[in-house]
Amino acid sequence: MKVFFAGIFFLLFATILTAQEKTITENKDISAFTAGLAGSVRLSSKVSANLEYLHPFTDDLPGANPFSLGVDIDTGGHLFQLILSNSQQIFTQGLYTATHGN
């Protein structure tokens, strides 16, 4: 479900089912159901602030709940992203299975 408000505010709620053959930290097969919430607020014509949170509904995942804050800066030809997260990896497998800290 996506929600737009006047091109300034964006909100996304998504359910995710991920099936992995092997996890990074443990040698076992897991499937996980999670709910994701993401939001973005346009601060100016070239800068936006972003938020993302994933809540797992299983205890099989060895990591914590992934939470990220970010800033997007559009220079006209490039888009730079500054991301602060408790996840050490930003790709899907690492995000779900190797996030540490709260």
C-alpha positions in Angstrom: 0.0 0.0 0.0 1.4 3.4 -1.1 0.3 6.8 0.1 1.3 10.1 -1.5 0.5 13.5 0.0 0.9 16.4 -2.4 4.3 15.1 -3.6 5.9 16.0 -0.3 5.2 13.0 1.9 5.4 9.3 0.9 4.5 6.3 3.0 4.8 2.6 2.1 3.6 -0.5 4.0 4.7 -3.9 2.6 4.5 -7.5 3.7 7.5 -9.5 2.7 8.1 -13.3 2.6 11.7 -14.2 2.2 13.0 -17.8 1.7 16.7 -18.4 2.0 18.6 -21.6 1.4 21.3 -20.8 4.0 21.7 -17.9 6.3 25.0 -16.0 6.7 25.5 -16.6 10.4 23.9 -20.1 10.8 23.9 -23.1 8.5 20.2 -23.7 8.4 17.3 -23.1 6.0 14.8 -20.4 7.0 11.7 -18.6 5.7 10.6 -15.4 7.2 7.6 -13.2 7.1 8.2 -9.5 7.8 6.3 -6.3 7.6 8.1 -3.2 6.3 7.3 0.4 6.8 9.0 3.2 4.8 8.5 6.9 4.6 10.0 9.8 2.9 9.6 13.6 3.3 10.8 16.1 0.7 12.7 18.8 2.6 13.5 20.9 -0.5 13.4 20.4 -4.3 16.7 18.5 -4.1 16.8 16.9 -0.6 14.6 14.3 1.1 14.8 12.4 4.4 13.9 8.7 4.5 13.0 6.2 7.1 12.7 2.4 6.9 11.8 -0.3 9.5 11.3 -4.0 9.0 9.6 -6.1 11.7 10.1 -9.9 11.5 7.3 -12.2 12.7 9.6 -15.1 13.4 12.4 -15.8 15.9 14.4 -17.8 13.4 16.2 -14.8 12.1 19.5 -14.3 13.9 19.5 -10.5 13.5 17.7 -7.6 15.1 14.9 -5.4 13.6 16.5 -3.5 10.7 16.0 0.3 11.0 17.5 2.9 8.7 17.5 6.6 8.4 18.7 8.3 5.2 19.1 11.5 3.3 18.9 11.7 -0.5 20.7 14.6 -2.2 19.9 15.2 -5.9 22.5 17.3 -7.7 20.7 17.2 -11.1 23.0 14.6 -12.6 23.6 12.3 -9.6 21.7 11.1 -6.6 23.8 10.8 -3.4 22.4 8.8 -0.5 23.7 9.1 3.1 22.4 6.1 5.2 22.6 5.4 8.9 21.4 1.9 9.8 21.8 -0.8 12.5 22.4 -3.2 9.6 25.9 -3.8 8.5 24.9 -4.9 5.0 22.3 -3.3 2.7 21.6 -6.2 0.3 18.5 -8.3 1.1 20.1 -11.4 2.6 22.4 -9.4 4.8 19.6 -7.0 5.8 17.4 -9.8 7.1 20.0 -12.1 8.6 22.9 -10.0 9.7 21.5 -6.9 11.4 22.8 -6.4 15.0 21.9 -3.9 17.6 18.6 -2.2 18.4 
